[in-house]
Amino acid sequence: MKATLAFELPEQKIEFLAAVFGIDILSTLTEIKEYLRTQLKYQELSDETRETLERVRATVNEACEILPPELWS
């Protein structure tokens, strides 16, 4: 299967950059999610820090819900 994307530049510059760097964005999100999981699971944290990281993790996970689950496989 082939797919071709076309953009009207410079009007669609943001969409173009999102398409070109999408895998890098996904990789960064994966690293952030893993970092938060590791910190919460293995580090001794103050209650305040733990609560903050849990809120951040919940926010990141909620933002990622719009992405297809196949991306996280």
C-alpha positions in Angstrom: 0.0 0.0 0.0 1.2 3.5 -0.8 0.0 6.8 0.5 0.9 10.3 -0.7 0.3 13.4 1.2 0.2 16.8 -0.5 0.4 20.2 1.2 -0.1 23.7 0.0 2.9 25.5 1.3 3.4 27.9 3.0 -0.3 27.9 4.0 -0.2 24.3 5.5 3.2 24.5 7.0 2.1 23.3 10.4 0.3 20.3 8.9 3.4 19.5 6.8 5.7 19.7 9.8 3.4 17.5 11.8 3.4 14.9 9.1 7.2 15.0 8.6 8.0 14.9 12.3 5.1 12.8 13.5 7.3 9.8 14.4 9.7 12.0 16.4 6.7 13.4 18.3 5.4 9.9 19.0 8.9 8.8 20.2 9.1 11.8 22.5 5.7 11.1 24.0 6.7 7.4 24.5 9.8 8.5 26.3 7.9 10.9 28.5 5.3 8.2 29.4 8.0 5.7 30.2 9.9 8.3 32.3 6.8 9.1 34.4 6.0 5.4 34.8 9.5 4.6 35.9 9.7 7.5 38.4 6.4 6.6 40.0 7.2 2.8 40.1 10.8 2.8 41.3 11.7 6.1 42.9 11.2 7.2 46.4 9.3 10.4 46.0 7.7 12.9 48.4 4.0 12.8 48.5 3.9 16.2 46.8 6.2 15.0 44.0 4.3 11.8 43.5 1.0 13.6 43.3 2.4 16.1 40.7 3.9 13.3 38.6 0.6 11.3 38.8 -1.3 14.4 37.5 1.2 15.0 34.7 1.0 11.3 33.7 -2.8 11.4 33.7 -2.8 14.6 31.6 -0.3 13.0 29.1 -2.3 9.8 28.9 -5.6 11.7 28.4 -4.0 13.8 25.6 -2.8 10.6 23.9 -6.3 9.0 23.9 -7.0 10.6 20.6 -4.2 8.6 19.0 -4.8 5.2 17.5 -3.9 2.4 19.9 -1.7 0.7 17.2 0.8 3.5 17.7 1.7 2.2 21.2 2.4 -1.4 20.1 
